[in-house]
Amino acid sequence: MLLTTTPQIEGRTIREYKGVVTGETIIGANIVKDFFAGIRDIVGGRSASYEEVLRQAKDTSMQEMADRAQAMGANAVVGIDIDYETIGANGSMLMVATSGTAVVI
């Protein structure tokens, strides 16, 4: 499955548009990670634990979207958009939503 943020794939012709596909992942923040991220914020530096959680959430959302595209008979998704939002009480959860157009190339 070819996944791209561009609306076209250079050198390839889109033969059929299957429709819009999405993937969503909602994850809760872990209190231990929150604690260590807070310390990291005070002393400076990057929060590797949060970065890893963000990567995992994005990968899960992208895979869900690709699976939906494949179920529609597509072999690529073009025009992918990735959105990150905090939701829940006090922004305690993170949502990663992906969307794109399932196509046959």
Phi and psi restraints in degrees (range 20) as a CNS / XPLOR table:
assign (resid 1 and name C) (resid 2 and name N)
       (resid 2 and name CA) (resid 2 and name C) 1.0 -91.3 20.0 2
assign (resid 2 and name N) (resid 2 and name CA)
       (resid 2 and name C) (resid 3 and name N) 1.0 126.6 20.0 2
assign (resid 2 and name C) (resid 3 and name N)
       (resid 3 and name CA) (resid 3 and name C) 1.0 -121.0 20.0 2
assign (resid 3 and name N) (resid 3 and name CA)
       (resid 3 and name C) (resid 4 and name N) 1.0 127.8 20.0 2
assign (resid 3 and name C) (resid 4 and name N)
       (resid 4 and name CA) (resid 4 and name C) 1.0 -147.7 20.0 2
assign (resid 4 and name N) (resid 4 and name CA)
       (resid 4 and name C) (resid 5 and name N) 1.0 150.2 20.0 2
assign (resid 4 and name C) (resid 5 and name N)
       (resid 5 and name CA) (resid 5 and name C) 1.0 -84.2 20.0 2
assign (resid 5 and name N) (resid 5 and name CA)
       (resid 5 and name C) (resid 6 and name N) 1.0 -12.0 20.0 2
assign (resid 5 and name C) (resid 6 and name N)
       (resid 6 and name CA) (resid 6 and name C) 1.0 -80.8 20.0 2
assign (resid 6 and name N) (resid 6 and name CA)
       (resid 6 and name C) (resid 7 and name N) 1.0 153.8 20.0 2
assign (resid 6 and name C) (resid 7 and name N)
       (resid 7 and name CA) (resid 7 and name C) 1.0 -77.5 20.0 2
assign (resid 7 and name N) (resid 7 and name CA)
       (resid 7 and name C) (resid 8 and name N) 1.0 -14.6 20.0 2
assign (resid 7 and name C) (resid 8 and name N)
       (resid 8 and name CA) (resid 8 and name C) 1.0 -136.9 20.0 2
assign (resid 8 and name N) (resid 8 and name CA)
       (resid 8 and name C) (resid 9 and name N) 1.0 166.6 20.0 2
assign (resid 8 and name C) (resid 9 and name N)
       (resid 9 and name CA) (resid 9 and name C) 1.0 -118.7 20.0 2
assign (resid 9 and name N) (resid 9 and name CA)
       (resid 9 and name C) (resid 10 and name N) 1.0 115.4 20.0 2
assign (resid 9 and name C) (resid 10 and name N)
       (resid 10 and name CA) (resid 10 and name C) 1.0 -55.4 20.0 2
assign (resid 10 and name N) (resid 10 and name CA)
       (resid 10 and name C) (resid 11 and name N) 1.0 131.4 20.0 2
assign (resid 10 and name C) (resid 11 and name N)
       (resid 11 and name CA) (resid 11 and name C) 1.0 80.9 20.0 2
assign (resid 11 and name N) (resid 11 and name CA)
       (resid 11 and name C) (resid 12 and name N) 1.0 -0.2 20.0 2
assign (resid 11 and name C) (resid 12 and name N)
       (resid 12 and name CA) (resid 12 and name C) 1.0 -125.3 20.0 2
assign (resid 12 and name N) (resid 12 and name CA)
       (resid 12 and name C) (resid 13 and name N) 1.0 144.6 20.0 2
assign (resid 12 and name C) (resid 13 and name N)
       (resid 13 and name CA) (resid 13 and name C) 1.0 -103.8 20.0 2
assign (resid 13 and name N) (resid 13 and name CA)
       (resid 13 and name C) (resid 14 and name N) 1.0 130.4 20.0 2
assign (resid 13 and name C) (resid 14 and name N)
       (resid 14 and name CA) (resid 14 and name C) 1.0 -77.4 20.0 2
assign (resid 14 and name N) (resid 14 and name CA)
       (resid 14 and name C) (resid 15 and name N) 1.0 117.2 20.0 2
assign (resid 14 and name C) (resid 15 and name N)
       (resid 15 and name CA) (resid 15 and name C) 1.0 -89.3 20.0 2
assign (resid 15 and name N) (resid 15 and name CA)
       (resid 15 and name C) (resid 16 and name N) 1.0 -28.9 20.0 2
assign (resid 15 and name C) (resid 16 and name N)
       (resid 16 and name CA) (resid 16 and name C) 1.0 -155.1 20.0 2
assign (resid 16 and name N) (resid 16 and name CA)
       (resid 16 and name C) (resid 17 and name N) 1.0 137.4 20.0 2
assign (resid 16 and name C) (resid 17 and name N)
       (resid 17 and name CA) (resid 17 and name C) 1.0 -99.0 20.0 2
assign (resid 17 and name N) (resid 17 and name CA)
       (resid 17 and name C) (resid 18 and name N) 1.0 124.4 20.0 2
assign (resid 17 and name C) (resid 18 and name N)
       (resid 18 and name CA) (resid 18 and name C) 1.0 -94.1 20.0 2
assign (resid 18 and name N) (resid 18 and name CA)
       (resid 18 and name C) (resid 19 and name N) 1.0 -27.8 20.0 2
assign (resid 18 and name C) (resid 19 and name N)
       (resid 19 and name CA) (resid 19 and name C) 1.0 133.5 20.0 2
assign (resid 19 and name N) (resid 19 and name CA)
       (resid 19 and name C) (resid 20 and name N) 1.0 177.2 20.0 2
assign (resid 19 and name C) (resid 20 and name N)
       (resid 20 and name CA) (resid 20 and name C) 1.0 -76.7 20.0 2
assign (resid 20 and name N) (resid 20 and name CA)
       (resid 20 and name C) (resid 21 and name N) 1.0 136.8 20.0 2
assign (resid 20 and name C) (resid 21 and name N)
       (resid 21 and name CA) (resid 21 and name C) 1.0 -126.2 20.0 2
assign (resid 21 and name N) (resid 21 and name CA)
       (resid 21 and name C) (resid 22 and name N) 1.0 151.2 20.0 2
assign (resid 21 and name C) (resid 22 and name N)
       (resid 22 and name CA) (resid 22 and name C) 1.0 -135.6 20.0 2
assign (resid 22 and name N) (resid 22 and name CA)
       (resid 22 and name C) (resid 23 and name N) 1.0 162.2 20.0 2
assign (resid 22 and name C) (resid 23 and name N)
       (resid 23 and name CA) (resid 23 and name C) 1.0 -144.8 20.0 2
assign (resid 23 and name N) (resid 23 and name CA)
       (resid 23 and name C) (resid 24 and name N) 1.0 139.2 20.0 2
assign (resid 23 and name C) (resid 24 and name N)
       (resid 24 and name CA) (resid 24 and name C) 1.0 -134.4 20.0 2
assign (resid 24 and name N) (resid 24 and name CA)
       (resid 24 and name C) (resid 25 and name N) 1.0 141.1 20.0 2
assign (resid 24 and name C) (resid 25 and name N)
       (resid 25 and name CA) (resid 25 and name C) 1.0 -137.9 20.0 2
assign (resid 25 and name N) (resid 25 and name CA)
       (resid 25 and name C) (resid 26 and name N) 1.0 130.7 20.0 2
assign (resid 25 and name C) (resid 26 and name N)
       (resid 26 and name CA) (resid 26 and name C) 1.0 -121.5 20.0 2
assign (resid 26 and name N) (resid 26 and name CA)
       (resid 26 and name C) (resid 27 and name N) 1.0 126.6 20.0 2
assign (resid 26 and name C) (resid 27 and name N)
       (resid 27 and name CA) (resid 27 and name C) 1.0 -127.3 20.0 2
assign (resid 27 and name N) (resid 27 and name CA)
       (resid 27 and name C) (resid 28 and name N) 1.0 145.7 20.0 2
assign (resid 27 and name C) (resid 28 and name N)
       (resid 28 and name CA) (resid 28 and name C) 1.0 -92.7 20.0 2
assign (resid 28 and name N) (resid 28 and name CA)
       (resid 28 and name C) (resid 29 and name N) 1.0 146.6 20.0 2
assign (resid 28 and name C) (resid 29 and name N)
       (resid 29 and name CA) (resid 29 and name C) 1.0 -77.1 20.0 2
assign (resid 29 and name N) (resid 29 and name CA)
       (resid 29 and name C) (resid 30 and name N) 1.0 135.7 20.0 2
assign (resid 29 and name C) (resid 30 and name N)
       (resid 30 and name CA) (resid 30 and name C) 1.0 -85.2 20.0 2
assign (resid 30 and name N) (resid 30 and name CA)
       (resid 30 and name C) (resid 31 and name N) 1.0 132.7 20.0 2
assign (resid 30 and name C) (resid 31 and name N)
       (resid 31 and name CA) (resid 31 and name C) 1.0 -60.4 20.0 2
assign (resid 31 and name N) (resid 31 and name CA)
       (resid 31 and name C) (resid 32 and name N) 1.0 -34.9 20.0 2
assign (resid 31 and name C) (resid 32 and name N)
       (resid 32 and name CA) (resid 32 and name C) 1.0 -67.9 20.0 2
assign (resid 32 and name N) (resid 32 and name CA)
       (resid 32 and name C) (resid 33 and name N) 1.0 -44.1 20.0 2
assign (resid 32 and name C) (resid 33 and name N)
       (resid 33 and name CA) (resid 33 and name C) 1.0 -63.0 20.0 2
assign (resid 33 and name N) (resid 33 and name CA)
       (resid 33 and name C) (resid 34 and name N) 1.0 -39.9 20.0 2
assign (resid 33 and name C) (resid 34 and name N)
       (resid 34 and name CA) (resid 34 and name C) 1.0 -59.1 20.0 2
assign (resid 34 and name N) (resid 34 and name CA)
       (resid 34 and name C) (resid 35 and name N) 1.0 -44.2 20.0 2
assign (resid 34 and name C) (resid 35 and name N)
       (resid 35 and name CA) (resid 35 and name C) 1.0 -61.2 20.0 2
assign (resid 35 and name N) (resid 35 and name CA)
       (resid 35 and name C) (resid 36 and name N) 1.0 -50.8 20.0 2
assign (resid 35 and name C) (resid 36 and name N)
       (resid 36 and name CA) (resid 36 and name C) 1.0 -69.0 20.0 2
assign (resid 36 and name N) (resid 36 and name CA)
       (resid 36 and name C) (resid 37 and name N) 1.0 -32.4 20.0 2
assign (resid 36 and name C) (resid 37 and name N)
       (resid 37 and name CA) (resid 37 and name C) 1.0 -66.5 20.0 2
assign (resid 37 and name N) (resid 37 and name CA)
       (resid 37 and name C) (resid 38 and name N) 1.0 -37.2 20.0 2
assign (resid 37 and name C) (resid 38 and name N)
       (resid 38 and name CA) (resid 38 and name C) 1.0 -62.8 20.0 2
assign (resid 38 and name N) (resid 38 and name CA)
       (resid 38 and name C) (resid 39 and name N) 1.0 -42.0 20.0 2
assign (resid 38 and name C) (resid 39 and name N)
       (resid 39 and name CA) (resid 39 and name C) 1.0 -63.6 20.0 2
assign (resid 39 and name N) (resid 39 and name CA)
       (resid 39 and name C) (resid 40 and name N) 1.0 -44.0 20.0 2
assign (resid 39 and name C) (resid 40 and name N)
       (resid 40 and name CA) (resid 40 and name C) 1.0 -60.4 20.0 2
assign (resid 40 and name N) (resid 40 and name CA)
       (resid 40 and name C) (resid 41 and name N) 1.0 -39.3 20.0 2
assign (resid 40 and name C) (resid 41 and name N)
       (resid 41 and name CA) (resid 41 and name C) 1.0 -62.4 20.0 2
assign (resid 41 and name N) (resid 41 and name CA)
       (resid 41 and name C) (resid 42 and name N) 1.0 -36.9 20.0 2
assign (resid 41 and name C) (resid 42 and name N)
       (resid 42 and name CA) (resid 42 and name C) 1.0 -70.8 20.0 2
assign (resid 42 and name N) (resid 42 and name CA)
       (resid 42 and name C) (resid 43 and name N) 1.0 -45.0 20.0 2
assign (resid 42 and name C) (resid 43 and name N)
       (resid 43 and name CA) (resid 43 and name C) 1.0 -91.7 20.0 2
assign (resid 43 and name N) (resid 43 and name CA)
       (resid 43 and name C) (resid 44 and name N) 1.0 -8.8 20.0 2
assign (resid 43 and name C) (resid 44 and name N)
       (resid 44 and name CA) (resid 44 and name C) 1.0 94.2 20.0 2
assign (resid 44 and name N) (resid 44 and name CA)
       (resid 44 and name C) (resid 45 and name N) 1.0 165.4 20.0 2
assign (resid 44 and name C) (resid 45 and name N)
       (resid 45 and name CA) (resid 45 and name C) 1.0 106.1 20.0 2
assign (resid 45 and name N) (resid 45 and name CA)
       (resid 45 and name C) (resid 46 and name N) 1.0 177.3 20.0 2
assign (resid 45 and name C) (resid 46 and name N)
       (resid 46 and name CA) (resid 46 and name C) 1.0 -92.5 20.0 2
assign (resid 46 and name N) (resid 46 and name CA)
       (resid 46 and name C) (resid 47 and name N) 1.0 152.0 20.0 2
assign (resid 46 and name C) (resid 47 and name N)
       (resid 47 and name CA) (resid 47 and name C) 1.0 -99.4 20.0 2
assign (resid 47 and name N) (resid 47 and name CA)
       (resid 47 and name C) (resid 48 and name N) 1.0 92.5 20.0 2
assign (resid 47 and name C) (resid 48 and name N)
       (resid 48 and name CA) (resid 48 and name C) 1.0 -60.9 20.0 2
assign (resid 48 and name N) (resid 48 and name CA)
       (resid 48 and name C) (resid 49 and name N) 1.0 -34.4 20.0 2
assign (resid 48 and name C) (resid 49 and name N)
       (resid 49 and name CA) (resid 49 and name C) 1.0 -66.3 20.0 2
assign (resid 49 and name N) (resid 49 and name CA)
       (resid 49 and name C) (resid 50 and name N) 1.0 -41.9 20.0 2
assign (resid 49 and name C) (resid 50 and name N)
       (resid 50 and name CA) (resid 50 and name C) 1.0 -69.1 20.0 2
assign (resid 50 and name N) (resid 50 and name CA)
       (resid 50 and name C) (resid 51 and name N) 1.0 -38.5 20.0 2
assign (resid 50 and name C) (resid 51 and name N)
       (resid 51 and name CA) (resid 51 and name C) 1.0 -61.1 20.0 2
assign (resid 51 and name N) (resid 51 and name CA)
       (resid 51 and name C) (resid 52 and name N) 1.0 -40.0 20.0 2
assign (resid 51 and name C) (resid 52 and name N)
       (resid 52 and name CA) (resid 52 and name C) 1.0 -65.9 20.0 2
assign (resid 52 and name N) (resid 52 and name CA)
       (resid 52 and name C) (resid 53 and name N) 1.0 -41.5 20.0 2
assign (resid 52 and name C) (resid 53 and name N)
       (resid 53 and name CA) (resid 53 and name C) 1.0 -63.0 20.0 2
assign (resid 53 and name N) (resid 53 and name CA)
       (resid 53 and name C) (resid 54 and name N) 1.0 -42.3 20.0 2
assign (resid 53 and name C) (resid 54 and name N)
       (resid 54 and name CA) (resid 54 and name C) 1.0 -61.3 20.0 2
assign (resid 54 and name N) (resid 54 and name CA)
       (resid 54 and name C) (resid 55 and name N) 1.0 -44.0 20.0 2
assign (resid 54 and name C) (resid 55 and name N)
       (resid 55 and name CA) (resid 55 and name C) 1.0 -61.1 20.0 2
assign (resid 55 and name N) (resid 55 and name CA)
       (resid 55 and name C) (resid 56 and name N) 1.0 -45.4 20.0 2
assign (resid 55 and name C) (resid 56 and name N)
       (resid 56 and name CA) (resid 56 and name C) 1.0 -63.4 20.0 2
assign (resid 56 and name N) (resid 56 and name CA)
       (resid 56 and name C) (resid 57 and name N) 1.0 -42.1 20.0 2
assign (resid 56 and name C) (resid 57 and name N)
       (resid 57 and name CA) (resid 57 and name C) 1.0 -64.2 20.0 2
assign (resid 57 and name N) (resid 57 and name CA)
       (resid 57 and name C) (resid 58 and name N) 1.0 -42.7 20.0 2
assign (resid 57 and name C) (resid 58 and name N)
       (resid 58 and name CA) (resid 58 and name C) 1.0 -63.8 20.0 2
assign (resid 58 and name N) (resid 58 and name CA)
       (resid 58 and name C) (resid 59 and name N) 1.0 -45.2 20.0 2
assign (resid 58 and name C) (resid 59 and name N)
       (resid 59 and name CA) (resid 59 and name C) 1.0 -61.7 20.0 2
assign (resid 59 and name N) (resid 59 and name CA)
       (resid 59 and name C) (resid 60 and name N) 1.0 -41.0 20.0 2
assign (resid 59 and name C) (resid 60 and name N)
       (resid 60 and name CA) (resid 60 and name C) 1.0 -64.5 20.0 2
assign (resid 60 and name N) (resid 60 and name CA)
       (resid 60 and name C) (resid 61 and name N) 1.0 -44.3 20.0 2
assign (resid 60 and name C) (resid 61 and name N)
       (resid 61 and name CA) (resid 61 and name C) 1.0 -63.6 20.0 2
assign (resid 61 and name N) (resid 61 and name CA)
       (resid 61 and name C) (resid 62 and name N) 1.0 -42.6 20.0 2
assign (resid 61 and name C) (resid 62 and name N)
       (resid 62 and name CA) (resid 62 and name C) 1.0 -64.5 20.0 2
assign (resid 62 and name N) (resid 62 and name CA)
       (resid 62 and name C) (resid 63 and name N) 1.0 -40.9 20.0 2
assign (resid 62 and name C) (resid 63 and name N)
       (resid 63 and name CA) (resid 63 and name C) 1.0 -66.0 20.0 2
assign (resid 63 and name N) (resid 63 and name CA)
       (resid 63 and name C) (resid 64 and name N) 1.0 -40.5 20.0 2
assign (resid 63 and name C) (resid 64 and name N)
       (resid 64 and name CA) (resid 64 and name C) 1.0 -60.8 20.0 2
assign (resid 64 and name N) (resid 64 and name CA)
       (resid 64 and name C) (resid 65 and name N) 1.0 -43.5 20.0 2
assign (resid 64 and name C) (resid 65 and name N)
       (resid 65 and name CA) (resid 65 and name C) 1.0 -63.8 20.0 2
assign (resid 65 and name N) (resid 65 and name CA)
       (resid 65 and name C) (resid 66 and name N) 1.0 -44.2 20.0 2
assign (resid 65 and name C) (resid 66 and name N)
       (resid 66 and name CA) (resid 66 and name C) 1.0 -62.5 20.0 2
assign (resid 66 and name N) (resid 66 and name CA)
       (resid 66 and name C) (resid 67 and name N) 1.0 -40.1 20.0 2
assign (resid 66 and name C) (resid 67 and name N)
       (resid 67 and name CA) (resid 67 and name C) 1.0 -62.4 20.0 2
assign (resid 67 and name N) (resid 67 and name CA)
       (resid 67 and name C) (resid 68 and name N) 1.0 -40.8 20.0 2
assign (resid 67 and name C) (resid 68 and name N)
       (resid 68 and name CA) (resid 68 and name C) 1.0 -65.7 20.0 2
assign (resid 68 and name N) (resid 68 and name CA)
       (resid 68 and name C) (resid 69 and name N) 1.0 -39.8 20.0 2
assign (resid 68 and name C) (resid 69 and name N)
       (resid 69 and name CA) (resid 69 and name C) 1.0 -63.8 20.0 2
assign (resid 69 and name N) (resid 69 and name CA)
       (resid 69 and name C) (resid 70 and name N) 1.0 -43.9 20.0 2
assign (resid 69 and name C) (resid 70 and name N)
       (resid 70 and name CA) (resid 70 and name C) 1.0 -62.8 20.0 2
assign (resid 70 and name N) (resid 70 and name CA)
       (resid 70 and name C) (resid 71 and name N) 1.0 -39.1 20.0 2
assign (resid 70 and name C) (resid 71 and name N)
       (resid 71 and name CA) (resid 71 and name C) 1.0 -63.7 20.0 2
assign (resid 71 and name N) (resid 71 and name CA)
       (resid 71 and name C) (resid 72 and name N) 1.0 -24.3 20.0 2
assign (resid 71 and name C) (resid 72 and name N)
       (resid 72 and name CA) (resid 72 and name C) 1.0 -86.4 20.0 2
assign (resid 72 and name N) (resid 72 and name CA)
       (resid 72 and name C) (resid 73 and name N) 1.0 -4.6 20.0 2
assign (resid 72 and name C) (resid 73 and name N)
       (resid 73 and name CA) (resid 73 and name C) 1.0 92.7 20.0 2
assign (resid 73 and name N) (resid 73 and name CA)
       (resid 73 and name C) (resid 74 and name N) 1.0 11.9 20.0 2
assign (resid 73 and name C) (resid 74 and name N)
       (resid 74 and name CA) (resid 74 and name C) 1.0 -85.0 20.0 2
assign (resid 74 and name N) (resid 74 and name CA)
       (resid 74 and name C) (resid 75 and name N) 1.0 157.9 20.0 2
assign (resid 74 and name C) (resid 75 and name N)
       (resid 75 and name CA) (resid 75 and name C) 1.0 -123.2 20.0 2
assign (resid 75 and name N) (resid 75 and name CA)
       (resid 75 and name C) (resid 76 and name N) 1.0 9.2 20.0 2
assign (resid 75 and name C) (resid 76 and name N)
       (resid 76 and name CA) (resid 76 and name C) 1.0 -159.2 20.0 2
assign (resid 76 and name N) (resid 76 and name CA)
       (resid 76 and name C) (resid 77 and name N) 1.0 158.6 20.0 2
assign (resid 76 and name C) (resid 77 and name N)
       (resid 77 and name CA) (resid 77 and name C) 1.0 -129.7 20.0 2
assign (resid 77 and name N) (resid 77 and name CA)
       (resid 77 and name C) (resid 78 and name N) 1.0 125.2 20.0 2
assign (resid 77 and name C) (resid 78 and name N)
       (resid 78 and name CA) (resid 78 and name C) 1.0 -113.7 20.0 2
assign (resid 78 and name N) (resid 78 and name CA)
       (resid 78 and name C) (resid 79 and name N) 1.0 162.8 20.0 2
assign (resid 78 and name C) (resid 79 and name N)
       (resid 79 and name CA) (resid 79 and name C) 1.0 65.0 20.0 2
assign (resid 79 and name N) (resid 79 and name CA)
       (resid 79 and name C) (resid 80 and name N) 1.0 35.1 20.0 2
assign (resid 79 and name C) (resid 80 and name N)
       (resid 80 and name CA) (resid 80 and name C) 1.0 -69.1 20.0 2
assign (resid 80 and name N) (resid 80 and name CA)
       (resid 80 and name C) (resid 81 and name N) 1.0 135.7 20.0 2
assign (resid 80 and name C) (resid 81 and name N)
       (resid 81 and name CA) (resid 81 and name C) 1.0 -121.2 20.0 2
assign (resid 81 and name N) (resid 81 and name CA)
       (resid 81 and name C) (resid 82 and name N) 1.0 136.5 20.0 2
assign (resid 81 and name C) (resid 82 and name N)
       (resid 82 and name CA) (resid 82 and name C) 1.0 -119.7 20.0 2
assign (resid 82 and name N) (resid 82 and name CA)
       (resid 82 and name C) (resid 83 and name N) 1.0 125.1 20.0 2
assign (resid 82 and name C) (resid 83 and name N)
       (resid 83 and name CA) (resid 83 and name C) 1.0 -120.8 20.0 2
assign (resid 83 and name N) (resid 83 and name CA)
       (resid 83 and name C) (resid 84 and name N) 1.0 139.9 20.0 2
assign (resid 83 and name C) (resid 84 and name N)
       (resid 84 and name CA) (resid 84 and name C) 1.0 -118.0 20.0 2
assign (resid 84 and name N) (resid 84 and name CA)
       (resid 84 and name C) (resid 85 and name N) 1.0 129.8 20.0 2
assign (resid 84 and name C) (resid 85 and name N)
       (resid 85 and name CA) (resid 85 and name C) 1.0 -139.3 20.0 2
assign (resid 85 and name N) (resid 85 and name CA)
       (resid 85 and name C) (resid 86 and name N) 1.0 145.3 20.0 2
assign (resid 85 and name C) (resid 86 and name N)
       (resid 86 and name CA) (resid 86 and name C) 1.0 -94.8 20.0 2
assign (resid 86 and name N) (resid 86 and name CA)
       (resid 86 and name C) (resid 87 and name N) 1.0 139.6 20.0 2
assign (resid 86 and name C) (resid 87 and name N)
       (resid 87 and name CA) (resid 87 and name C) 1.0 -138.7 20.0 2
assign (resid 87 and name N) (resid 87 and name CA)
       (resid 87 and name C) (resid 88 and name N) 1.0 173.4 20.0 2
assign (resid 87 and name C) (resid 88 and name N)
       (resid 88 and name CA) (resid 88 and name C) 1.0 85.6 20.0 2
assign (resid 88 and name N) (resid 88 and name CA)
       (resid 88 and name C) (resid 89 and name N) 1.0 176.6 20.0 2
assign (resid 88 and name C) (resid 89 and name N)
       (resid 89 and name CA) (resid 89 and name C) 1.0 -59.9 20.0 2
assign (resid 89 and name N) (resid 89 and name CA)
       (resid 89 and name C) (resid 90 and name N) 1.0 125.5 20.0 2
assign (resid 89 and name C) (resid 90 and name N)
       (resid 90 and name CA) (resid 90 and name C) 1.0 58.3 20.0 2
assign (resid 90 and name N) (resid 90 and name CA)
       (resid 90 and name C) (resid 91 and name N) 1.0 27.1 20.0 2
assign (resid 90 and name C) (resid 91 and name N)
       (resid 91 and name CA) (resid 91 and name C) 1.0 62.3 20.0 2
assign (resid 91 and name N) (resid 91 and name CA)
       (resid 91 and name C) (resid 92 and name N) 1.0 36.5 20.0 2
assign (resid 91 and name C) (resid 92 and name N)
       (resid 92 and name CA) (resid 92 and name C) 1.0 -80.1 20.0 2
assign (resid 92 and name N) (resid 92 and name CA)
       (resid 92 and name C) (resid 93 and name N) 1.0 -6.1 20.0 2
assign (resid 92 and name C) (resid 93 and name N)
       (resid 93 and name CA) (resid 93 and name C) 1.0 -128.7 20.0 2
assign (resid 93 and name N) (resid 93 and name CA)
       (resid 93 and name C) (resid 94 and name N) 1.0 152.7 20.0 2
assign (resid 93 and name C) (resid 94 and name N)
       (resid 94 and name CA) (resid 94 and name C) 1.0 -116.6 20.0 2
assign (resid 94 and name N) (resid 94 and name CA)
       (resid 94 and name C) (resid 95 and name N) 1.0 133.4 20.0 2
assign (resid 94 and name C) (resid 95 and name N)
       (resid 95 and name CA) (resid 95 and name C) 1.0 -114.2 20.0 2
assign (resid 95 and name N) (resid 95 and name CA)
       (resid 95 and name C) (resid 96 and name N) 1.0 131.8 20.0 2
assign (resid 95 and name C) (resid 96 and name N)
       (resid 96 and name CA) (resid 96 and name C) 1.0 -115.9 20.0 2
assign (resid 96 and name N) (resid 96 and name CA)
       (resid 96 and name C) (resid 97 and name N) 1.0 121.5 20.0 2
assign (resid 96 and name C) (resid 97 and name N)
       (resid 97 and name CA) (resid 97 and name C) 1.0 -120.9 20.0 2
assign (resid 97 and name N) (resid 97 and name CA)
       (resid 97 and name C) (resid 98 and name N) 1.0 131.9 20.0 2
assign (resid 97 and name C) (resid 98 and name N)
       (resid 98 and name CA) (resid 98 and name C) 1.0 -119.4 20.0 2
assign (resid 98 and name N) (resid 98 and name CA)
       (resid 98 and name C) (resid 99 and name N) 1.0 147.1 20.0 2
assign (resid 98 and name C) (resid 99 and name N)
       (resid 99 and name CA) (resid 99 and name C) 1.0 -147.9 20.0 2
assign (resid 99 and name N) (resid 99 and name CA)
       (resid 99 and name C) (resid 100 and name N) 1.0 153.1 20.0 2
assign (resid 99 and name C) (resid 100 and name N)
       (resid 100 and name CA) (resid 100 and name C) 1.0 -170.5 20.0 2
assign (resid 100 and name N) (resid 100 and name CA)
       (resid 100 and name C) (resid 101 and name N) 1.0 -176.1 20.0 2
assign (resid 100 and name C) (resid 101 and name N)
       (resid 101 and name CA) (resid 101 and name C) 1.0 -110.5 20.0 2
assign (resid 101 and name N) (resid 101 and name CA)
       (resid 101 and name C) (resid 102 and name N) 1.0 123.1 20.0 2
assign (resid 101 and name C) (resid 102 and name N)
       (resid 102 and name CA) (resid 102 and name C) 1.0 -77.9 20.0 2
assign (resid 102 and name N) (resid 102 and name CA)
       (resid 102 and name C) (resid 103 and name N) 1.0 130.7 20.0 2
assign (resid 102 and name C) (resid 103 and name N)
       (resid 103 and name CA) (resid 103 and name C) 1.0 -138.2 20.0 2
assign (resid 103 and name N) (resid 103 and name CA)
       (resid 103 and name C) (resid 104 and name N) 1.0 164.7 20.0 2
assign (resid 103 and name C) (resid 104 and name N)
       (resid 104 and name CA) (resid 104 and name C) 1.0 -111.6 20.0 2
assign (resid 104 and name N) (resid 104 and name CA)
       (resid 104 and name C) (resid 105 and name N) 1.0 125.1 20.0 2
